[in-house]
Amino acid sequence: MKDLLNVVVGAGLPSYFINCLTSLIKFSGEDTVAYYHYVDAEDQRRAQEIRSEFCGPSIQFNIQENITGPRTGSLYRAYNDAIETAKGQYRYISFIQADMQMMWWDQRIVEKCDEIIGSSDNQDHRDICFYTQLPVRGKRNDYYSPWKEDGNLKVRTIPGIVDVGIFPLEHSLGNARAFRGSERTLSEACAAAGSVVALHPFPFLAPIPFPHTMRDRSKGSIKRSSHYRRQQYLRLAPDSSELRDFSQPTFHPIFMEDVVWPNGWSSLTPYWPSDTRGTAWLRNRLVQAKMSGAPLWAVQSGRGLSRFPRGRFRPGVARTLVTLARLLAKETFLLARRTFSAKASCPPGSAGSAP
């Protein structure tokens, strides 16, 4: 039985899919099954070209029509299919989404999974998965606070389940539990059943900052000069090699902003690894700026950190200003509503009644 099967799932973004597969070929060497969900005829044609380029002895390629509507429809269908493929052939399965890039790999990653499961006082610990993404400072103001030390597993955990991570197939995932519903409902159900997510000591996946995603298709692809055309979207920071010493107990605390930089393009930093249709990403930036004293317009590129952009950057000036206007409007509305509610709940004649 082999150690691990990589599973890459993407839809409608062929350049990201190529970037992700290229990183796996560069670092991992593990078997991979790839699922591309096309959104139209042109996208299907492009997917077939990618299959011709990447399909080989270690990569199995599947092309399917994207399920519109629920975000997790096509994703979870692919996950469940991959689980059936992996049963009895692999000990672990690693789920990766195509807007991510593998930054490094080492056999110690799998060995750590074995060590953590083996350290449990309950040797039949059936409900565990390992979170494998690099922590992103811009995603949460206090990233590590939700993760609590688990005395049984001797690692930091949170209750529930994630849809990017390493799963042991011989435990509940391989036996009964399928991916279903939404991310939230699935995680809540798994938490109620006693499942936990362990913070893997050696995270290795970096999400593309401010990405173009299926949920946020109004933005174009990342603009880079021809010099970077065949290079990866992300690169390691020059001084990050000593942080990737797999002989140490863990990489944590570690943040993607410190070790992974955009390659041939620029991004606001701290990063935001989700879509920018709402205002959460900018609200987070304002909090971060207040805490750290960094300017709102701080930008990271392959050249390093700049306090202000010196050219095109993601998500862009227009998107940032539009989101700022929406955020101000939302905050103004909430303030007005709170003020009105406070006045409405105040008893008649109470104002100014103090001596």
TABELCOR-V886880 format. One line per field, one symbol per residue. ss: DSSP state (A for helix, B for strand, O for the rest). phi: phi as a letter, one per 20 degrees, with the letter a starting at -180 (. if undefined). A space follows every 10 residues. Layout:
ss=???
phi=???
//
This chain:
ss=OBBBBBBBBB BOOAAAAAAA AAAAAAAOOO BBBBBBBBOO AAAAAAAAAA AAAAOBOOBB BBBBBOOOOO OOAAAAAAAA AAAAAAOOOB BBBBBBBOOB BBOOOOOAAA AAAAAAAAAO OOOOOOOBBB BOBOOOOOOO OOAAAAOBBB OOOOBBBBBO OOOOBBBBOO OAAAAOOOOO OOAAAAAAAA AAOOOBBBBO OOOOBBBOOO OOOOOOOOOO OOOOOAAAOO OOOBBBOOOO AAAAOOOOOO OOOOOAAAAB BBOOOBBBOO OOOOOOOOOA AAAAAAAAAA AAOOOOOOBB BOOBBBOOOO OOOBOOAAAA AAAAAAAAAA AAAAAAAAAA AAAAAOOOOO OOOOO
phi=.efbdecdcb bmcfffffff ffffffdemf fcddcddedb ffffffffff fffdfagdce dcdcffeeog fegfffffgf fffffegmdc eccdecefec cfeabbffff ffgfffffff fefdfdcbcd fdefgdgffb fcgeffedfd ffelbfccfo bcdcrdcfff efffebfdfb mdgfffffff ffenfcdeff fcfcddfffl eecfebefef ffecffgdgd effccffgde fffeefeffa effbcggecc dfdnbcbgcg fcecfdfedg ffgfffffff femffgegcd cfepecfbfd qfbdeoffff ffffffffff ffffffffff ffffeffgnf fmeff
//
